[in-house]
Amino acid sequence: MEELSGAKILMESLRREGANEIFGLPGGAILDVYDALIDSGIRHVLMRHEQCAAHAAEGYARASGRTGVCFSTSGPGATNLVTGIADAHMDSCPMVAVTGQVASHLLGNDAFQEADILAITAPITKHGFQPRSPSEIPGMIKSAFYIANTGRKGPVVVDIPKDVQKKACVPVYPEQVYLRGYKPKMQGHPQQIKKAVELLCASERPLILAGGGVVLSGASAELLALAERFLIPVSTTLMGKGSIPEEHPLAVGMVGMHGRKAANRLVQECDLLLAIGCRFSDRTTGSISGFAPNAKIVHIDIDSAEIGKNVRYELPIVGDAKLVLKEILAMAQTPKARIAWSEKVAEFAKDCACSLGHDEMPINPKRVIGEINGILDRSTIVTTEVGQCQMWAAHFLKVMQPRQFISSGGLGTMGFGFPAAIGAKVASPSSQVIDVAGDGSFLMVAQDLATCVEENIPVTVAVMDNGWLGMVKQWQELFYGKRYSATNLGRSPDFVKLAEAFGAKGIRVSRPSEIKEALLAGKDSSVPVVIDIAIDPSEHILPMVKMGSHVGDMMGCRK
């Protein structure tokens, strides 16, 4: 085999790992890699900001289950990736970020565009690599992909000095890698699983809480089978949304600060909470001391560090959600009849039912979500920005399958949804991809409309335009005496003209009856579509659990 440069070895290593699409932005310290990219056969999507490249890689991974890949140059290029890397870390998203770096002999000298990206990202990655020889690249790339998409998934950074990109060697591509000390535990302990089955059978008021781990492990079929066999209602976290079809009679919706009334009330009344692949974040639990006060908690998670970190547990099971649920189903006994609990679940679900068909003016945001529900098919993917728009979508959208709903959970990153939609569309080009956006969040990343136009990525952005940083305004109104500080965005820009300036299509919606037609126009368009929907600025996303309260104590709904 002939000698190849480190840059060419990198591209071949990525190709062997199935990295068919990469999102990035070039610069001086990664030019050799971009030169090798020309002959690699790998599609590169030129983003207009590195943060968007990272979020696009996340959207790609979240839609497909494959590892997303992003590129940046050194220094500011690499640091611009940091928010996306942190977002991927919080939401357990498999991603490999490849950064250029100054030459090895300049490391530590404060050279032009030098930043110690491995140190900067150490707290927010599963691992970081920096080869000092091109011969190290194949093993490091193999390891990076293995680490990113096994165990508790997450981001890995590979930082490649410029001289290593240029140097040549005869590459050896390993078939597998051995990483001492890295052995994710996949199988749950049989005795713990047996005890879980016994607790399930003995409980009078069981409830399942499905988190993002169910989606990541592909355990939705097992979750549904378990729920149906034991007739257990299923609530979800934000990241678990879509793990069970949300029109299923056992689906009770999202729990937490902006959760469904039925889900929050059932958490407070259940006697057994089977938590699967969730980390019990503060937005899920509210006050920990008042969370699920009557329940024994069985916590299944692939990351042992999450068990007992935030909430007490009766029974821990460390393992992959899909494998553990399969074992529970294999041991499952005939469940007892729970007539009273079933009636209460039905009662709460009925009490939580709400109309999305609002015809009033200005447009009620619920109507927007209702119209999106009306055009959803199983191939449609919905991403969200962060804020009120996100919570309206999470609360009211009826998602039918996993990987259909993509949102920023743990980090709550404004500007996530649009670039994530780009990545999702690249991963699933036949799907309609709709970004449920707020005007404030979309303006943080709107420059990547250029990416959509130039790269032929026709996504739809439904902007809930109220002229405010809506969620912050809601907090200021409810908890700060209506003292609005730095939250009024005004009426700039004109989103229709902004879209048209990039070569996209802009549609203005001012009446409820116009929403569906605009959404369908986005579905049939060959160019990206921005729909500017003027919503009621006074509308809040309710119910809401005040910080420090338990999840049963909800503002904006009757008891």
VEXDREN-2710 file (C-alpha; in Angstrom, 1 decimal):
% VEXDREN-2710
k/r/px/py/pz
1/MET/0.0/0.0/0.0
2/GLU/1.2/3.5/-0.8
3/GLU/1.9/6.2/1.6
4/LEU/-0.9/8.7/2.2
5/SER/-1.0/12.0/4.0
6/GLY/-2.7/12.2/7.4
7/ALA/-5.5/14.2/5.8
8/LYS/-6.2/11.5/3.2
9/ILE/-6.0/8.8/5.9
10/LEU/-8.5/10.8/8.0
11/MET/-11.0/10.9/5.1
12/GLU/-10.6/7.2/4.3
13/SER/-11.0/6.4/8.0
14/LEU/-14.2/8.4/8.2
15/ARG/-15.5/6.7/5.0
16/ARG/-14.9/3.3/6.6
17/GLU/-17.0/4.3/9.6
18/GLY/-19.9/5.2/7.4
19/ALA/-19.5/9.0/7.6
20/ASN/-21.2/9.7/4.3
21/GLU/-22.2/13.3/5.2
22/ILE/-20.2/15.9/7.1
23/PHE/-21.2/19.4/8.2
24/GLY/-18.5/22.0/8.5
25/LEU/-16.7/25.2/7.7
26/PRO/-13.0/25.3/6.5
27/GLY/-10.1/27.5/7.8
28/GLY/-6.4/27.6/7.6
29/ALA/-5.6/24.8/10.2
30/ILE/-7.8/22.3/8.4
31/LEU/-7.1/23.1/4.7
32/ASP/-5.3/19.9/4.1
33/VAL/-8.3/17.9/5.3
34/TYR/-10.6/19.9/3.0
35/ASP/-8.2/19.3/0.1
36/ALA/-8.5/15.6/0.7
37/LEU/-12.2/15.9/1.0
38/ILE/-12.5/16.7/-2.7
39/ASP/-11.5/13.2/-3.7
40/SER/-13.1/11.3/-0.8
41/GLY/-16.7/10.8/-2.2
42/ILE/-18.1/12.1/1.1
43/ARG/-20.7/14.8/0.9
44/HIS/-19.8/18.0/2.7
45/VAL/-22.5/20.5/3.7
46/LEU/-21.0/24.0/4.0
47/MET/-22.6/25.6/6.9
48/ARG/-22.4/29.4/7.6
49/HIS/-21.5/29.1/11.3
50/GLU/-19.7/26.3/13.2
51/GLN/-22.3/26.1/15.9
52/CYS/-24.8/25.3/13.2
53/ALA/-22.5/22.6/11.9
54/ALA/-22.5/21.0/15.3
55/HIS/-26.3/21.2/15.7
56/ALA/-26.7/19.9/12.1
57/ALA/-24.6/16.9/13.0
58/GLU/-26.8/16.4/16.1
59/GLY/-30.0/16.6/14.0
60/TYR/-28.5/14.1/11.5
61/ALA/-27.7/11.7/14.4
62/ARG/-31.0/12.2/16.1
63/ALA/-33.0/11.5/12.9
64/SER/-30.9/8.5/11.8
65/GLY/-29.3/6.9/14.8
66/ARG/-25.9/7.2/13.0
67/THR/-23.0/9.2/14.3
68/GLY/-23.1/12.8/13.2
69/VAL/-19.8/14.4/12.0
70/CYS/-18.8/18.0/11.9
71/PHE/-15.6/19.8/10.9
72/SER/-14.0/23.1/12.0
73/THR/-10.7/24.9/11.8
74/SER/-8.7/25.7/15.0
75/GLY/-9.2/28.5/17.5
76/PRO/-12.5/30.4/17.0
77/GLY/-13.7/27.7/14.6
78/ALA/-13.3/25.0/17.2
79/THR/-14.7/27.2/20.0
80/ASN/-17.7/27.9/17.9
81/LEU/-18.5/24.2/18.0
82/VAL/-18.5/24.1/21.8
83/THR/-22.2/25.0/22.3
84/GLY/-23.2/22.2/20.0
85/ILE/-20.8/19.7/21.6
86/ALA/-22.2/20.6/25.0
87/ASP/-25.8/20.2/23.7
88/ALA/-24.9/16.7/22.3
89/HIS/-23.3/15.8/25.7
90/MET/-26.4/16.8/27.7
91/ASP/-28.7/14.9/25.4
92/SER/-26.5/11.8/24.8
93/CYS/-26.2/12.4/21.1
94/PRO/-23.5/10.5/19.1
95/MET/-21.2/12.9/17.4
96/VAL/-17.6/13.2/16.3
97/ALA/-16.2/16.7/15.9
98/VAL/-13.0/16.9/13.9
99/THR/-11.0/20.1/14.5
100/GLY/-7.9/21.4/12.8
101/GLN/-5.1/22.5/15.1
102/VAL/-1.9/24.5/14.8
103/ALA/1.3/22.6/14.0
104/SER/2.6/20.3/16.8
105/HIS/5.7/22.4/17.5
106/LEU/3.5/25.5/18.1
107/LEU/1.2/23.9/20.6
108/GLY/1.3/25.9/23.9
109/ASN/2.9/29.0/22.3
110/ASP/-0.3/31.0/21.8
111/ALA/0.1/30.7/18.0
112/PHE/-2.4/32.3/15.6
113/GLN/-5.8/30.7/16.1
114/GLU/-4.6/28.3/18.7
115/ALA/-7.1/27.1/21.3
116/ASP/-6.7/24.0/23.5
117/ILE/-10.0/22.5/22.4
118/LEU/-9.3/19.2/24.1
119/ALA/-9.0/21.0/27.5
120/ILE/-12.0/23.3/26.7
121/THR/-14.3/20.4/25.8
122/ALA/-13.0/17.8/28.4
123/PRO/-16.1/18.3/30.7
124/ILE/-18.5/18.0/27.8
125/THR/-17.2/15.1/25.8
126/LYS/-16.9/11.4/26.3
127/HIS/-13.3/11.5/25.1
128/GLY/-10.8/13.6/23.1
129/PHE/-8.0/12.5/20.8
130/GLN/-5.0/14.4/19.3
131/PRO/-2.7/12.4/17.0
132/ARG/0.9/13.3/16.8
133/SER/1.6/11.0/13.9
134/PRO/-0.6/10.1/10.9
135/SER/-0.3/6.5/11.7
136/GLU/-2.4/7.1/14.8
137/ILE/-5.4/8.5/12.9
138/PRO/-7.1/5.2/11.8
139/GLY/-7.2/3.8/15.3
140/MET/-8.3/7.1/16.8
141/ILE/-11.2/7.6/14.4
142/LYS/-12.3/4.0/14.9
143/SER/-12.2/4.5/18.6
144/ALA/-14.0/7.9/18.4
145/PHE/-16.9/6.4/16.5
146/TYR/-17.1/3.4/18.9
147/ILE/-17.1/5.6/22.0
148/ALA/-19.6/8.1/20.5
149/ASN/-22.2/5.5/19.7
150/THR/-21.9/2.9/22.4
151/GLY/-23.0/2.9/26.1
152/ARG/-24.3/6.2/27.0
153/LYS/-23.9/7.9/23.6
154/GLY/-22.2/11.3/23.3
155/PRO/-19.7/13.5/21.5
156/VAL/-16.0/12.9/20.9
157/VAL/-13.5/15.4/19.7
158/VAL/-10.5/14.6/17.4
159/ASP/-8.1/17.5/17.2
160/ILE/-5.5/17.1/14.4
161/PRO/-2.4/19.4/14.2
162/LYS/-1.6/20.8/10.8
163/ASP/1.7/19.0/10.4
164/VAL/0.1/15.6/11.2
165/GLN/-2.4/16.3/8.4
166/LYS/0.5/16.8/6.0
167/LYS/2.9/14.0/7.1
168/ALA/2.6/10.7/5.2
169/CYS/2.7/7.0/6.2
170/VAL/1.4/3.7/5.1
171/PRO/-1.9/3.4/6.9
172/VAL/-3.2/0.4/8.8
173/TYR/-7.0/0.5/9.4
174/PRO/-8.0/-1.6/12.4
175/GLU/-11.0/-3.9/12.1
176/GLN/-11.8/-3.3/15.8
177/VAL/-10.3/-1.5/18.8
178/TYR/-9.7/-2.4/22.4
179/LEU/-10.1/0.5/24.8
180/ARG/-8.9/-0.5/28.3
181/GLY/-11.3/0.7/30.9
182/TYR/-14.1/1.4/28.5
183/LYS/-16.6/-1.5/28.8
184/PRO/-20.2/-0.3/28.7
185/LYS/-22.6/-2.5/30.7
186/MET/-25.4/-3.6/28.3
187/GLN/-27.1/-6.5/30.1
188/GLY/-29.1/-5.9/33.2
189/HIS/-28.5/-8.1/36.3
190/PRO/-31.0/-11.1/36.1
191/GLN/-31.8/-10.9/39.8
192/GLN/-32.6/-7.2/39.6
193/ILE/-34.8/-7.8/36.6
194/LYS/-36.6/-10.6/38.4
195/LYS/-37.2/-8.2/41.4
196/ALA/-38.5/-5.5/39.0
197/VAL/-41.1/-8.0/37.5
198/GLU/-42.2/-8.9/41.1
199/LEU/-42.7/-5.2/41.9
200/LEU/-44.6/-4.6/38.7
201/CYS/-46.9/-7.5/39.5
202/ALA/-47.5/-6.4/43.1
203/SER/-48.2/-2.8/42.3
204/GLU/-51.7/-1.3/42.3
205/ARG/-50.9/2.0/40.6
206/PRO/-47.8/1.6/38.3
207/LEU/-46.6/4.2/35.9
208/ILE/-43.8/4.1/33.3
209/LEU/-41.5/7.1/32.7
210/ALA/-39.8/6.8/29.4
211/GLY/-36.7/8.9/28.7
212/GLY/-34.4/9.6/25.8
213/GLY/-32.6/6.3/26.5
214/VAL/-35.6/4.4/25.1
215/VAL/-35.3/6.3/21.8
216/LEU/-31.5/6.0/21.7
217/SER/-31.5/2.2/22.3
218/GLY/-34.4/1.5/19.9
219/ALA/-36.6/0.1/22.7
220/SER/-39.9/1.6/21.6
221/ALA/-41.4/-1.7/20.5
222/GLU/-40.4/-3.3/23.8
223/LEU/-41.8/-0.4/25.8
224/LEU/-45.1/-0.6/24.1
225/ALA/-45.3/-4.4/24.5
226/LEU/-44.6/-4.0/28.3
227/ALA/-47.1/-1.3/28.7
228/GLU/-49.8/-3.3/26.9
229/ARG/-49.1/-6.5/28.7
230/PHE/-49.2/-5.0/32.1
231/LEU/-51.7/-2.2/31.2
232/ILE/-49.4/0.5/32.5
233/PRO/-49.8/4.1/31.5
234/VAL/-46.7/5.6/29.9
235/SER/-45.4/9.2/30.5
236/THR/-42.3/10.6/28.9
237/THR/-39.6/13.1/29.4
238/LEU/-39.0/15.8/26.7
239/MET/-36.3/13.6/25.2
240/GLY/-38.5/10.5/25.4
241/LYS/-41.3/12.1/23.4
242/GLY/-42.2/9.7/20.6
243/SER/-41.0/6.6/22.4
244/ILE/-44.7/5.5/22.5
245/PRO/-47.3/6.7/19.9
246/GLU/-49.0/9.6/21.6
247/GLU/-52.4/8.7/20.4
248/HIS/-52.2/5.4/22.2
249/PRO/-54.7/5.0/25.0
250/LEU/-51.9/4.3/27.5
251/ALA/-49.9/7.4/26.5
252/VAL/-50.4/10.2/29.0
253/GLY/-47.8/12.7/27.7
254/MET/-44.8/14.5/29.0
255/VAL/-44.1/15.1/32.6
256/GLY/-42.4/18.1/34.3
257/MET/-42.4/21.8/34.4
258/HIS/-44.5/22.2/31.2
259/GLY/-45.8/18.6/31.3
260/ARG/-49.4/17.3/30.7
261/LYS/-51.7/17.5/33.7
262/ALA/-52.5/13.8/33.5
263/ALA/-48.8/12.8/33.5
264/ASN/-47.9/15.0/36.4
265/ARG/-50.8/14.0/38.5
266/LEU/-50.2/10.3/37.8
267/VAL/-46.6/10.7/38.9
268/GLN/-47.8/12.0/42.2
269/GLU/-50.3/9.2/42.7
270/CYS/-48.5/6.1/41.4
271/ASP/-47.2/3.5/43.8
272/LEU/-44.5/2.2/41.4
273/LEU/-42.5/4.3/38.9
274/LEU/-40.6/2.4/36.3
275/ALA/-38.1/4.9/35.0
276/ILE/-36.4/3.9/31.8
277/GLY/-33.4/5.8/30.3
278/CYS/-34.0/9.1/32.0
279/ARG/-31.8/11.1/34.3
280/PHE/-34.5/12.8/36.4
281/SER/-33.5/16.4/35.5
282/ASP/-34.9/19.3/37.5
283/ARG/-37.3/20.2/34.7
284/THR/-38.7/16.7/34.9
285/THR/-39.0/16.3/38.7
286/GLY/-39.7/19.7/40.1
287/SER/-39.0/19.6/43.8
288/ILE/-37.2/16.3/44.4
289/SER/-38.6/16.0/47.9
290/GLY/-42.1/16.1/46.6
291/PHE/-41.6/13.9/43.5
292/ALA/-43.5/10.7/43.2
293/PRO/-44.0/10.7/47.0
294/ASN/-46.0/7.4/47.1
295/ALA/-43.9/5.4/44.7
296/LYS/-41.2/2.8/44.7
297/ILE/-38.8/3.8/41.9
298/VAL/-37.2/1.2/39.6
299/HIS/-34.6/3.0/37.7
300/ILE/-33.2/1.5/34.5
301/ASP/-30.3/3.3/32.9
302/ILE/-27.2/2.5/30.9
303/ASP/-25.1/5.0/32.9
304/SER/-24.7/3.9/36.5
305/ALA/-23.7/7.4/37.5
306/GLU/-27.3/8.6/36.9
307/ILE/-28.9/6.1/39.2
308/GLY/-29.4/7.7/42.6
309/LYS/-27.9/11.0/41.5
310/ASN/-31.1/13.0/41.7
311/VAL/-33.8/10.8/43.1
312/ARG/-34.1/7.9/45.5
313/TYR/-34.6/4.4/44.1
314/GLU/-36.0/1.2/45.3
315/LEU/-34.3/-0.9/42.7
316/PRO/-31.5/0.0/40.3
317/ILE/-30.9/-1.8/37.0
318/VAL/-27.8/-0.8/35.0
319/GLY/-28.1/-1.8/31.3
320/ASP/-29.3/-1.0/27.9
321/ALA/-33.0/-0.1/27.8
322/LYS/-33.9/-2.5/24.9
323/LEU/-32.0/-5.5/26.4
324/VAL/-33.4/-4.9/29.9
325/LEU/-37.0/-4.6/28.7
326/LYS/-36.6/-7.7/26.6
327/GLU/-35.6/-9.6/29.8
328/ILE/-38.5/-8.1/31.7
329/LEU/-40.9/-9.3/29.0
330/ALA/-39.4/-12.7/29.0
331/MET/-40.0/-13.0/32.8
332/ALA/-43.4/-11.3/32.7
333/GLN/-46.2/-12.9/34.7
334/THR/-49.9/-12.4/34.4
335/PRO/-50.6/-9.0/35.8
336/LYS/-53.3/-8.3/38.4
337/ALA/-56.4/-6.4/37.4
338/ARG/-56.2/-2.7/38.3
339/ILE/-59.7/-1.4/37.5
340/ALA/-59.6/1.6/39.9
341/TRP/-56.2/2.7/38.5
342/SER/-57.3/2.3/34.9
343/GLU/-60.4/4.4/35.6
344/LYS/-58.3/7.1/37.2
345/VAL/-55.9/7.2/34.3
346/ALA/-58.9/7.6/31.9
347/GLU/-60.3/10.3/34.1
348/PHE/-57.1/12.2/34.2
349/ALA/-56.6/11.8/30.4
350/LYS/-60.1/13.2/29.8
351/ASP/-59.5/16.1/32.2
352/CYS/-56.3/16.9/30.3
353/ALA/-58.0/17.0/26.9
354/CYS/-57.9/20.4/25.3
355/SER/-58.9/22.0/22.0
356/LEU/-56.4/23.0/19.5
357/GLY/-58.9/24.4/17.1
358/HIS/-58.8/28.1/18.2
359/ASP/-60.2/30.5/15.7
360/GLU/-59.6/33.8/17.6
361/MET/-57.4/36.6/16.6
362/PRO/-54.5/37.1/17.2
363/ILE/-53.6/33.5/16.4
364/ASN/-53.4/31.2/19.4
365/PRO/-50.2/29.1/19.3
366/LYS/-52.2/26.0/20.1
367/ARG/-53.9/26.4/16.7
368/VAL/-50.4/26.3/15.0
369/ILE/-49.6/23.0/16.7
370/GLY/-53.1/21.7/15.9
371/GLU/-52.5/22.4/12.2
372/ILE/-49.1/20.7/12.3
373/ASN/-50.7/17.7/13.9
374/GLY/-53.2/17.7/11.0
375/ILE/-50.5/17.3/8.3
376/LEU/-48.1/14.9/10.2
377/ASP/-47.5/11.6/8.7
378/ARG/-45.1/8.9/10.0
379/SER/-42.3/10.3/7.8
380/THR/-42.5/13.9/9.0
381/ILE/-39.8/15.1/11.3
382/VAL/-40.3/18.0/13.7
383/THR/-37.5/19.9/15.2
384/THR/-37.9/22.8/17.7
385/GLU/-36.1/25.9/18.8
386/VAL/-36.1/26.5/22.6
387/GLY/-38.6/28.6/24.6
388/GLN/-42.3/28.8/24.4
389/CYS/-42.4/27.4/20.9
390/GLN/-40.6/24.3/22.1
391/MET/-43.0/23.7/25.0
392/TRP/-46.1/24.3/22.9
393/ALA/-44.8/21.6/20.5
394/ALA/-43.7/19.3/23.3
395/HIS/-47.0/19.6/25.1
396/PHE/-49.5/19.5/22.3
397/LEU/-47.8/17.8/19.3
398/LYS/-49.0/14.2/18.7
399/VAL/-45.8/12.3/17.8
400/MET/-46.3/8.8/16.5
401/GLN/-42.8/7.3/16.5
402/PRO/-39.3/7.7/17.8
403/ARG/-36.9/10.1/16.1
404/GLN/-39.8/12.1/14.8
405/PHE/-39.4/14.8/17.4
406/ILE/-36.0/16.5/17.8
407/SER/-35.4/19.1/20.5
408/SER/-32.7/20.5/22.7
409/GLY/-33.3/19.1/26.2
410/GLY/-30.6/19.4/28.8
411/LEU/-28.8/22.5/27.5
412/GLY/-31.9/24.2/26.2
413/THR/-30.0/25.8/23.3
414/MET/-31.7/28.6/21.5
415/GLY/-30.9/28.3/17.8
416/PHE/-30.8/24.5/17.9
417/GLY/-33.9/23.7/15.8
418/PHE/-33.1/25.2/12.4
419/PRO/-29.6/23.7/11.9
420/ALA/-30.9/20.4/13.5
421/ALA/-33.6/20.5/10.8
422/ILE/-30.9/20.8/8.2
423/GLY/-29.1/17.8/9.5
424/ALA/-32.4/15.8/9.8
425/LYS/-33.3/16.6/6.2
426/VAL/-29.8/15.4/5.0
427/ALA/-30.3/12.2/7.0
428/SER/-33.8/11.7/5.7
429/PRO/-34.2/13.6/2.4
430/SER/-37.6/12.1/1.6
431/SER/-39.2/13.4/4.8
432/GLN/-40.8/16.8/5.3
433/VAL/-38.8/18.5/8.1
434/ILE/-40.5/21.3/10.0
435/ASP/-38.7/23.5/12.5
436/VAL/-41.1/24.9/15.1
437/ALA/-39.4/28.2/15.8
438/GLY/-39.7/31.4/17.8
439/ASP/-38.6/34.7/16.3
440/GLY/-35.9/35.2/18.8
441/SER/-34.4/31.7/18.5
442/PHE/-34.5/31.6/14.7
443/LEU/-32.7/34.9/14.4
444/MET/-29.7/33.4/16.1
445/VAL/-29.1/31.1/13.2
446/ALA/-31.0/32.5/10.2
447/GLN/-27.9/33.0/8.2
448/ASP/-27.9/29.2/7.4
449/LEU/-30.8/29.8/5.1
450/ALA/-27.9/30.3/2.7
451/THR/-26.9/26.7/3.4
452/CYS/-30.4/25.4/2.7
453/VAL/-30.6/27.2/-0.6
454/GLU/-27.1/26.5/-1.9
455/GLU/-27.1/22.8/-0.8
456/ASN/-30.7/22.1/-1.9
457/ILE/-32.0/21.3/1.6
458/PRO/-35.7/22.3/1.6
459/VAL/-36.8/22.5/5.2
460/THR/-39.8/24.4/6.5
461/VAL/-39.4/26.9/9.4
462/ALA/-42.7/27.8/11.1
463/VAL/-41.8/31.0/13.0
464/MET/-44.2/31.7/15.9
465/ASP/-43.7/35.4/15.7
466/ASN/-44.8/37.3/18.8
467/GLY/-42.1/40.0/18.9
468/TRP/-40.7/38.9/22.2
469/LEU/-38.3/36.5/23.9
470/GLY/-41.5/34.7/24.9
471/MET/-40.4/32.3/27.6
472/VAL/-38.3/34.9/29.4
473/LYS/-41.2/37.4/29.1
474/GLN/-43.5/34.7/30.6
475/TRP/-41.3/34.4/33.6
476/GLN/-41.0/38.2/34.0
477/GLU/-44.8/38.5/33.9
478/LEU/-45.5/35.7/36.3
479/PHE/-42.6/36.1/38.8
480/TYR/-41.1/39.6/38.3
481/GLY/-44.2/41.8/38.5
482/LYS/-44.5/42.3/34.7
483/ARG/-41.1/44.2/34.7
484/TYR/-40.0/43.4/31.2
485/SER/-36.3/43.8/30.8
486/ALA/-34.6/43.2/27.5
487/THR/-37.2/40.9/26.1
488/ASN/-39.1/43.0/23.5
489/LEU/-37.7/42.2/20.1
490/GLY/-40.0/44.6/18.2
491/ARG/-41.1/43.9/14.6
492/SER/-37.7/43.5/13.0
493/PRO/-36.9/41.8/10.6
494/ASP/-39.5/41.2/8.0
495/PHE/-39.2/37.4/7.8
496/VAL/-40.7/37.1/4.4
497/LYS/-38.2/39.5/2.9
498/LEU/-35.4/37.9/4.9
499/ALA/-36.2/34.5/3.4
500/GLU/-36.5/35.9/-0.1
501/ALA/-33.1/37.7/0.3
502/PHE/-31.5/34.2/0.6
503/GLY/-33.5/32.7/-2.3
504/ALA/-35.9/30.9/0.0
505/LYS/-39.7/31.2/0.0
506/GLY/-41.4/33.4/2.6
507/ILE/-45.0/33.2/3.5
508/ARG/-46.8/35.5/5.9
509/VAL/-49.7/34.1/8.0
510/SER/-52.0/36.5/9.8
511/ARG/-55.2/34.4/10.1
512/PRO/-55.7/30.8/11.6
513/SER/-57.3/29.6/8.3
514/GLU/-54.0/30.3/6.5
515/ILE/-51.8/28.1/8.5
516/LYS/-52.5/24.7/6.9
517/GLU/-52.1/26.0/3.4
518/ALA/-48.7/27.5/4.3
519/LEU/-47.5/24.2/5.9
520/LEU/-48.6/22.3/2.8
521/ALA/-46.7/24.8/0.6
522/GLY/-43.6/24.0/2.6
523/LYS/-44.2/20.3/2.1
524/ASP/-44.3/20.6/-1.7
525/SER/-41.5/23.2/-2.1
526/SER/-38.2/22.6/-3.7
527/VAL/-36.6/25.4/-1.7
528/PRO/-36.7/26.2/2.0
529/VAL/-39.8/27.9/3.2
530/VAL/-40.1/30.4/6.1
531/ILE/-43.6/30.8/7.4
532/ASP/-44.0/34.0/9.5
533/ILE/-47.0/33.3/11.8
534/ALA/-48.1/36.3/13.9
535/ILE/-49.2/34.8/17.2
536/ASP/-50.8/36.3/20.3
537/PRO/-47.9/37.9/22.3
538/SER/-50.0/37.6/25.5
539/GLU/-50.4/33.8/25.3
540/HIS/-48.5/31.7/27.9
541/ILE/-47.5/28.1/27.7
542/LEU/-49.5/26.5/30.5
543/PRO/-49.8/24.6/32.7
544/MET/-46.5/25.4/34.4
545/VAL/-44.8/24.1/37.5
546/LYS/-43.0/26.9/39.4
547/MET/-39.4/26.3/40.3
548/GLY/-39.2/24.7/43.7
549/SER/-42.7/23.2/43.5
550/HIS/-43.6/19.6/43.0
551/VAL/-44.9/18.5/39.6
552/GLY/-48.5/18.1/40.9
553/ASP/-48.6/21.8/41.8
554/MET/-49.3/23.3/38.4
555/MET/-50.1/26.9/37.6
556/GLY/-52.8/27.7/35.0
557/CYS/-55.0/24.6/35.4
558/ARG/-57.7/23.5/37.7
559/LYS/-57.0/20.8/40.3
END
